[in-house]
């Protein structure tokens, strides 16, 4: 199920595809046998991703123990993953950015995998998450960084740029565009526009999705990574009445060409130790984030920006998103490009690593 890649080029300030394709705190509870700084399973060196040159360590990020993977030297680029992911989602870009002369650092973000998991749900607001970005820049001994984020990592990157343009040189968002603060709380807005079946509404219930996703973790990752990809069935993620989130996912008879069983095993091993609650708590702060960011209503993102997504991404195809994309320049005046990769789904940098790395490196080199 592999695909031929699509090249990208910069024309008139917009990146477009030129060919198409088919598709300090205690270690987290439950991390037995996974001491801070401890090694990954042997599977991490399996074929499928060249992990040479990537090193791992734990940092004290203003009191939060944070695991990071890093490669290369040069200007700092932070790579923020989404849900349910980890630093490993950026394995291809870590190598590519290092080879291009950049210092690439991909953390496990707050609540995820080998990073500490604060127990309170309200410890995962967008202010905590953007604060972690600035704290990580400090912990790495740097003054500035370009911040790239995918899925939930994208809103963190957008907000870090919005809140601290003095520290964030530029921003790259993958999959999730920056959404200016709306006039109503987001969960109620989603219920009104899409309904209670929308997966983000389902995720609001403490413990429910947590238990469902943890029941068979390798199957969870097979289903999620396939179903939300460009190889998956597509469609809006609506949980059936009386069912669960995984009921709308497909367990593929074989994995697509961009994903190996070894990749699934890496994600599954980390989530077996850490669980899913930390990441789900990000969703449970959507309304709180809206309340906390009232002072930035209407404020633009003023740093240079790039947006990359697949045209089969479920986020891009949520009602209203394409209209939002058409107006991005209104609230990101230094938007230097929009890349839509034909046939690509939600897992942008994993499904199409070469095209994403090319677009990122071109943007970074253009910053001067």
Order of alpha helices (4+ residues) and beta strands (2+ residues): beta-beta-beta-beta-beta-alpha-beta-alpha-beta-alpha-beta-alpha-alpha-alpha-alpha-alpha-alpha-alpha-beta-alpha-alpha-beta-alpha-alpha
